[in-house]
């Protein structure tokens, strides 16, 4: 089996990270790399790090929108959670 170039692995990881909602361990399993590899890449490659952070921000925005929907519906647990975290 031939070794893939690092940039190809990085792209595959970023795609998997998006599909796994930012869960690094799941993304690394899908790509077949060690869990520590993306963290090393982030230290070495500022562009890669920025792209990972952007995916994480999108996931956070998605989760916050779901929370706000629950608050809007008057879900007590969601209201309490929001108030405790703000």
C-alpha positions, 0 to 999 in steps of 0.5 A: 500500500502506498503512503498518501501525501500529508496534505491528502490525509489532512483534507480527508481528516477535515472532511471526516471532522466535518461529518463527525460534528467536530469529534476528533477521535471519530474523524481519525478513525474514519481516516485511519490516522493516530488520534495525536496526528491532527494535533501535531498538524495544528502545531505545524500548519497554521492554515490547517489549524484555522480550518479545524477551528472553523469546523469547530465554530460551525459545530458550536453555532449549530448546537447553540441554534438547537439550544435557542430553539428549545429555549424558544419552545419554553423547555425549562431544562434548556432555559436553566442551562442557558442561564447557568452558562451565560 
